[in-house]
Amino acid sequence: MLNDIVDVLADPVDLTPLRGEDDFARLVSETGHSYDVAKQGYVTLASGKGLNHEGDSLEMINSRETFLSNGHFAPFVEAVSDRVADVVERTSGDRDPVILEAGAGTGYYLAHTLDLIEGSRGVGLDISVPAAKHLAKAHPRLGAVVADAWEQLPVRTGSVDVVTVVFAPRNPSEFARVLVDDGEAVILVADQGHLDELRDPLGILGVEDGKVERLVDQASQWLTPVCDPELISFPMQLGRGAIAAQVGMSPSARHLDADVLKQRLEDLPEQMEVTARAQLIRLRKA
Ligand SMILES: C[S@@+](CC[C@H](N)C(=O)[O-])C[C@H]1O[C@@H](n2cnc3c(N)ncnc32)[C@H](O)[C@@H]1O
């Protein structure tokens, strides 16, 4: 809930601290800016110009919920949560550790991590309102924020033990600003070969070559690798319904004609083995 993490949040206009007012119906900053808390429990923290785009639609979020709740990506969620647990053992001391997930979607990863780490608190940030509605219900120690991860984050400087990003946008300069000195960004990026068995039959987008190297290079002014990237790869047995949900939650959902996709899904075998493949990257302040 937002009252668990309000001390981590900041006014998107000037980064001054926020406090709950009117029984947390609003968050108000030291400079007097006021942000209404939606009845579903999330808050939108955007400066006057508002948000530039919408993020995932309700349909994409529902597909994501369907796919993830069946445990198909369990090795991904376990790897991310375990690495975060390793980091906070070092960073947090007697404090309750704070984990910020950028592009948190339904909150599947963050909720799992909060379950694993006793007393930890989570900020789930996403630009999508349907995502934020899910996030607000995902875990009692999670606060949901609608904000743009590519802008200045509405988060206090040096307040976060670990920033996590799973298949979502990254903002290295802002991650470095919000992290505690020995904190880390734990980032999962799709690797070449991810969902490969589906690409030709469905005509879905591929993962471009050199993605990890480019990410590390682009972040290097602010963040530096802690270790080599860790490859996480495993086979999934997916039925047609799960494959439809996987496609529905991905950017391919926006690129494919619905009728064409439906026909291609019908042409697939009832069950098939599909590879999940990603690189886990750990970065600390440069
Ligand atoms: C591929 S989904 C991943 C969601 C979640 N991390 C997961 O793996 O289940 C990408 C998420 O990033 C969000 N997103 C896209 N652009 C964003 C931005 N500029 N700022 C914050 N979130 C953004 C989308 O709304 C979506 O929920």
The ligand as an SDF file (V2000), in Angstrom:
LIG
                    3D

 27 29  0  0  0  0  0  0  0  0999 V2000
    6.7710   -6.3990  -21.3560 C   0  0  0  0  0  0  0  0  0  0  0  0
    5.8940   -5.6630  -20.0250 S   0  0  0  0  0  0  0  0  0  0  0  0
    6.7390   -6.3390  -18.6060 C   0  0  0  0  0  0  0  0  0  0  0  0
    5.9350   -6.2700  -17.3340 C   0  0  0  0  0  0  0  0  0  0  0  0
    6.5610   -6.9950  -16.1320 C   0  0  0  0  0  0  0  0  0  0  0  0
    7.8900   -6.5190  -15.8520 N   0  0  0  0  0  0  0  0  0  0  0  0
    6.5850   -8.4820  -16.3890 C   0  0  0  0  0  0  0  0  0  0  0  0
    7.6010   -8.9860  -16.8870 O   0  0  0  0  0  0  0  0  0  0  0  0
    5.5910   -9.1330  -16.1080 O   0  0  0  0  0  0  0  0  0  0  0  0
    6.4740   -4.0090  -20.0720 C   0  0  0  0  0  0  0  0  0  0  0  0
    5.7980   -3.1130  -19.0460 C   0  0  0  0  0  0  0  0  0  0  0  0
    6.4360   -1.8400  -19.0890 O   0  0  0  0  0  0  0  0  0  0  0  0
    5.4240   -0.8320  -19.0630 C   0  0  0  0  0  0  0  0  0  0  0  0
    5.9920    0.3770  -19.6920 N   0  0  0  0  0  0  0  0  0  0  0  0
    6.1830    0.6080  -21.0120 C   0  0  0  0  0  0  0  0  0  0  0  0
    6.7330    1.8170  -21.1890 N   0  0  0  0  0  0  0  0  0  0  0  0
    6.8990    2.3650  -19.9490 C   0  0  0  0  0  0  0  0  0  0  0  0
    7.4310    3.5940  -19.4700 C   0  0  0  0  0  0  0  0  0  0  0  0
    7.9180    4.5120  -20.2860 N   0  0  0  0  0  0  0  0  0  0  0  0
    7.4340    3.7930  -18.1320 N   0  0  0  0  0  0  0  0  0  0  0  0
    6.9520    2.8630  -17.2740 C   0  0  0  0  0  0  0  0  0  0  0  0
    6.4430    1.6860  -17.6790 N   0  0  0  0  0  0  0  0  0  0  0  0
    6.4260    1.4380  -18.9920 C   0  0  0  0  0  0  0  0  0  0  0  0
    4.2630   -1.4340  -19.8000 C   0  0  0  0  0  0  0  0  0  0  0  0
    3.0370   -0.8050  -19.4800 O   0  0  0  0  0  0  0  0  0  0  0  0
    4.3270   -2.8900  -19.3140 C   0  0  0  0  0  0  0  0  0  0  0  0
    3.5910   -3.1040  -18.1350 O   0  0  0  0  0  0  0  0  0  0  0  0
  1  2  1  0
  2  3  1  0
  2 10  1  0
  3  4  1  0
  4  5  1  0
  5  6  1  0
  5  7  1  0
  7  8  2  0
  7  9  1  0
 10 11  1  0
 11 12  1  0
 11 26  1  0
 12 13  1  0
 13 14  1  0
 13 24  1  0
 14 15  1  0
 14 23  1  0
 15 16  2  0
 16 17  1  0
 17 18  1  0
 17 23  2  0
 18 19  1  0
 18 20  2  0
 20 21  1  0
 21 22  2  0
 22 23  1  0
 24 25  1  0
 24 26  1  0
 26 27  1  0
M  CHG  2   2   1   9  -1
M  END
$$$$
